[in-house]
C-alpha cells in the first residue's frame, strides 16, 4: 500500500494542497500550515496510507507543492 509523506514543519502555508484536494488537506488556523487529514505523526513526519487511486491523484500534488514537502512512496 502506498503512503503519503508530509514534512509539515517545512510547510510555508501556500495552500496549493488544500486547493487541489480539500477533502484530504486542511489549513491550520493556528499556524497557517497545511495538515494532512487522518495522518499519523512519526518522527516529525506525517504519514498516511492510501489506495492506489489516491496515490495517483497525489502525484500531481507532489509536483505542485513549491517546497516539495509532500512525497508518495
C-alpha positions in Angstrom: 0.0 0.0 0.0 1.2 3.5 -0.9 1.8 6.2 1.7 1.7 10.0 1.5 4.5 11.6 3.5 4.2 15.2 4.6 7.0 17.2 6.1 4.7 19.7 7.9 7.5 21.5 9.8 8.8 22.8 6.4 5.4 23.9 5.1 5.2 27.5 4.0 1.3 27.6 4.1 0.8 28.4 0.4 -2.4 26.3 0.4 -1.9 24.6 -3.0 -2.6 21.1 -1.4 -5.8 22.3 0.1 -6.9 24.0 -3.1 -6.3 20.8 -5.1 -7.7 18.3 -2.6 -9.8 19.9 0.1 -11.1 16.5 1.3 -7.5 15.4 2.1 -5.9 18.6 3.4 -6.8 21.3 5.9 -5.1 24.7 6.6 -4.4 25.3 10.3 -5.9 28.5 11.7 -3.2 28.3 14.4 0.0 28.4 12.4 -1.3 28.7 8.7 0.4 25.4 7.7 -1.3 22.5 5.8 -2.3 19.4 7.7 -2.8 16.0 6.1 -6.2 14.7 7.4 -6.0 11.4 9.4 -2.2 11.2 9.1 -0.1 9.7 11.8 2.9 11.6 13.2 6.1 9.5 13.1 9.4 11.2 13.9 8.4 14.8 12.8 6.8 13.4 9.6 3.1 12.8 8.9 2.3 9.5 7.2 -1.0 8.4 5.7 -1.5 5.0 4.0 -3.6 5.5 0.8 -5.1 3.5 -2.0 -3.5 3.4 -5.5 -6.2 5.8 -6.8 -5.4 8.4 -4.1 -1.7 7.8 -4.8 -2.1 8.7 -8.5 -4.0 11.9 -7.6 -1.4 12.9 -5.1 1.4 12.5 -7.6 0.1 15.8 -9.2 0.2 17.5 -5.9 3.8 16.5 -5.3 4.8 18.4 -8.4 2.6 21.4 -7.5 4.0 21.9 -4.0 6.5 24.8 -4.2 8.7 23.5 -1.4 8.5 19.8 -2.3 7.5 18.6 1.2 4.9 16.1 0.0 6.1 12.7 -1.2 4.3 9.5 -2.2 6.0 6.2 -1.5 
